[in-house]
Amino acid sequence: MNIFFRTNYFKQMSLYFLELMILQLRTPSWFTEMSED
């Protein structure tokens, strides 16, 4: 695996998780409903 590809992939994943955390902060009720299920 190419190093550039790996860092790029890692960057994409970081952005994805960051978005999830922001969504979680913006809509906590939705998140708690999901986790209770």
SULMO-V107006 format. One record per backbone hydrogen bond with DSSP energy under -1.0 kcal/mol. NH is the residue of the N-H (numbers start at 1). CO is the residue of the C=O. If there is no record, write none. Layout:
# SULMO-V107006
nh->[NH & NH]
co->[CO & CO]
This chain:
# SULMO-V107006
nh->[6 & 7 & 8 & 9 & 10 & 11 & 12 & 13 & 14 & 15 & 16 & 17 & 18 & 19 & 20 & 21 & 22 & 23 & 24 & 25 & 26 & 27 & 31 & 32 & 33 & 34 & 35 & 36 & 37]
co->[2 & 3 & 4 & 5 & 6 & 7 & 8 & 9 & 10 & 11 & 12 & 13 & 14 & 15 & 16 & 17 & 18 & 19 & 20 & 21 & 22 & 23 & 27 & 28 & 29 & 30 & 31 & 32 & 33]
